[in-house]
Amino acid sequence: MFKSGKLLFLFLMLAAGLVLGGCGGSEPAKIKLGMLPIADNLPFWVAEQKGYFKDAGLNVELIDFPSALERDSAFVAKQIDAGVGDLLAVAAMNNSGTGVKAVAIAQGIKPGENRFAVLSSPKSGITTVEQLKNQPIAMSLNSINEYITDRLLTGGGLKTEEIKKTAIPKLPVRMEALMKGTVKAATLPDPMATLAEMGGAHLIVDNSQNTVAQTVVIVRQETLDSNLPAVKKLMKAYTRAVSDIQADAGKYNDILIQKARVPKDLLTGGESSLRFHFSQPELPTEGDVDMVVQWMTQHNLLKSKLSYRDLVNGRVLEK
C-alpha cells in the first residue's frame, strides 16, 4: 500500500510529465518562400529580420531564385509553398496544371507602387506616346512587361496594332540597348527606370497614375488545403512588417540594397531619393483579374478561360 503522501507525489509527477509532453510535441509549421531580388519582397525580408515569423509560430525558409522562370519552376516541382509574382504567372501556372492562387496584392494597390515606365533613348528625339507609333519597343514578351506596355500605351492613345515590340528579355541588356540607342524605346521597372532617366532617357509614360503593374502573393493550392492556418499566420507577419515599412520606409534601405540590389545612391539622394511604397494587403479585384485573363486569351497564352475563383483565394485574408 502506498502512503497518501507518496501517492500524491507520483500523481503530481505524472501530471507534470503530461503537461511537458503536451508542450513539446509539435514543431513550428514550415513554409518555404521563393524569393526574387525585387523590392516587392521587402515585407517578407523585414518580417524575417524582426523575428515576426517565429513570433507567429512559423518556421519560414527563404529560398533565393535569380529569375521568375526558376521561381515558377520551383512551384511546379513543389519545392516552394509561396512567393511574390504577378497575375500572369498565376494564370500561366494554372493553365499548365500547377494549382496556385493569388491570396493578396503585394504591390500595386495604390497608383505608383511597383513602378514600370516606357522610356525612349536619350538621343531618339521621342518624347510623347504618339511618337512611339510603329516604333519598336524593347521588352520581355508574353510577360507582365508586355501586358503593362500594352495597357499604358493604349491608355495613352495608341491602337494595339500600332504598338511594335522587340524581345530583349534580360533587363541589363535591355537597359544598355536603350541607353546606347540600339533601340529607341524600352519598358523598364524601377530601379532601372529611374537610373535610365538619370542617364538621360526620356520618360514617355509610367503607372504612377494607375495600378496596372500589380504583383501578388502566390501560394500553392496544396499548401492552402493542408496548412491554411500557417498561411494566415504568414500573412499576418507580412502585414505587421508592412506597418513597420509604412512608419519609416528609409529604415530598411540596407535590406533593399543587399537583397533587392537597389543602388545605394538611389535611396540616399534626399528629395530625389527613390521610395518604395507598400499598402496593407488586400485581394485583387475581379476587374483586374478579368483584364489579365482577357489579354492572355488575346495573345493565345491560355488553353481555356480562367475565372476569378480559379486564380484568387480569399480565405487567407479573412478575419
Residue pairs with C-beta under 8 A, 6 or more apart in sequence:
2 10
27 59
28 54
28 57
28 58
28 59
29 57
29 58
29 59
29 227
29 229
29 230
29 233
30 58
30 59
30 60
30 61
31 58
31 59
31 60
31 61
31 81
31 82
31 223
31 227
31 230
31 231
31 234
32 60
32 61
32 63
32 79
32 80
32 81
32 82
33 44
33 60
33 61
33 62
33 63
33 80
33 81
33 82
33 83
34 63
34 65
34 71
34 74
34 75
34 79
34 80
34 82
34 83
35 41
35 44
35 45
35 62
35 63
35 64
35 65
35 83
35 84
35 259
36 64
36 65
36 66
36 67
36 68
36 71
36 83
36 84
37 64
37 66
37 259
37 260
37 261
38 84
38 260
39 107
39 190
39 191
39 256
39 260
39 262
39 276
40 84
40 106
40 107
40 114
40 215
41 84
41 259
41 260
42 241
42 245
42 252
42 255
42 256
42 259
42 260
42 276
42 278
43 106
43 238
43 239
43 241
43 242
43 245
43 278
44 62
44 84
44 238
44 241
45 62
45 252
45 255
45 259
46 52
46 241
46 244
46 245
46 252
46 255
47 53
47 60
47 237
47 238
47 240
47 241
48 60
48 62
49 255
50 241
50 244
52 237
52 240
52 241
53 59
53 60
53 234
53 237
55 237
56 233
56 234
56 236
56 237
57 233
58 230
58 233
58 234
58 237
60 234
60 237
63 74
63 79
63 80
65 71
65 74
68 85
68 89
71 80
71 83
71 85
72 85
72 89
72 92
72 93
74 80
75 83
75 93
75 98
75 100
75 218
75 220
76 93
76 96
76 98
78 220
78 222
80 220
81 219
81 220
81 223
81 227
81 231
82 217
82 218
82 219
82 220
82 223
82 231
82 234
83 217
83 218
84 106
84 215
84 216
84 217
84 218
85 215
85 216
85 218
86 144
86 214
86 215
86 216
87 102
87 144
87 214
87 216
87 284
87 288
87 289
87 292
87 311
88 143
88 144
88 147
88 292
88 296
88 301
89 144
89 218
90 100
90 101
90 102
90 216
90 218
90 311
91 292
91 293
91 296
91 301
91 302
91 306
91 311
92 296
92 301
93 99
93 100
94 100
94 306
94 310
94 311
95 301
95 302
95 303
95 304
95 306
98 220
99 220
99 221
99 222
100 218
100 219
100 220
100 221
101 218
101 219
101 221
101 224
101 311
101 312
101 313
102 216
102 217
102 218
102 283
102 284
102 311
102 312
102 313
103 216
103 217
103 218
103 219
103 224
103 231
103 235
103 283
103 312
103 313
103 314
103 315
103 316
103 317
104 216
104 217
104 235
104 238
104 281
104 282
104 283
104 316
104 317
105 214
105 215
105 216
105 217
105 279
105 281
105 282
105 283
105 284
106 114
106 214
106 215
106 216
106 217
106 281
107 113
107 114
107 213
107 214
107 215
107 278
108 114
108 207
108 211
108 212
108 213
108 214
108 215
109 211
109 214
109 279
109 280
109 281
109 282
110 211
110 277
110 279
111 207
111 208
111 209
111 210
111 211
112 207
112 208
112 209
112 277
113 211
113 213
113 276
113 277
113 278
113 279
114 189
114 207
114 213
114 214
114 215
115 189
115 190
115 193
115 206
115 207
115 208
115 213
116 145
116 148
116 152
116 187
116 188
116 189
116 190
116 193
116 206
116 207
116 212
116 213
117 187
117 188
117 189
117 190
117 193
117 196
117 197
117 203
117 204
117 205
117 206
117 207
118 132
118 137
118 149
118 152
118 153
118 185
118 186
118 187
118 204
118 205
118 206
119 178
119 185
119 186
119 187
119 188
119 193
119 196
119 197
119 201
119 202
119 203
119 204
120 126
120 127
120 131
120 132
120 178
120 184
120 185
120 201
120 202
120 204
121 178
121 179
121 180
121 181
121 183
121 184
121 185
121 186
121 201
121 202
122 179
122 181
122 199
122 200
122 201
122 202
123 181
124 181
124 184
124 185
124 202
125 131
126 132
126 135
126 184
126 185
126 202
126 204
127 202
127 204
128 204
129 153
129 156
129 157
129 158
129 204
129 205
130 157
130 158
132 153
132 158
132 163
132 185
132 204
133 158
133 162
134 162
134 164
135 164
135 184
135 185
136 164
136 165
136 166
136 183
136 184
136 185
137 149
137 163
137 164
137 165
137 166
137 183
137 184
137 185
137 186
137 187
138 166
138 167
138 168
138 174
138 177
138 178
138 183
138 185
138 186
138 187
139 145
139 146
139 149
139 165
139 166
139 167
139 168
139 174
139 186
139 187
140 146
140 167
140 168
140 169
140 174
141 165
141 167
141 169
142 299
142 301
144 213
145 187
145 189
146 165
146 187
146 299
147 212
147 292
147 295
148 187
148 207
148 212
148 213
149 163
149 165
149 187
150 160
150 163
150 295
151 210
151 212
151 291
152 205
152 206
152 207
152 212
153 163
153 205
154 160
154 163
155 205
155 210
156 204
156 205
166 183
168 174
168 177
168 183
168 186
171 188
171 189
171 192
174 183
174 186
174 188
175 186
175 188
175 192
175 195
175 196
176 182
177 183
177 186
178 185
178 186
178 188
178 196
178 201
179 196
179 199
179 200
179 201
185 204
186 196
188 196
189 213
190 274
190 276
191 262
191 263
191 266
191 274
193 203
193 206
194 266
194 274
195 263
195 266
197 203
207 213
211 288
214 284
214 288
216 284
217 235
217 238
217 281
219 231
219 313
219 316
221 313
223 231
224 231
224 313
224 315
224 316
228 315
228 316
231 316
232 316
232 318
235 281
235 316
235 317
238 281
239 280
239 281
242 278
242 279
242 280
242 281
243 280
244 251
244 252
245 252
245 278
246 278
249 275
249 276
249 277
250 267
250 273
253 262
253 264
253 267
253 268
256 262
256 267
256 276
257 263
257 264
257 267
262 274
266 273
266 274
267 273
267 274
281 317
282 317
283 312
283 314
283 317
284 312
286 308
289 308
289 311
289 312
290 308
293 302
293 305
293 306
293 311
296 302
297 305
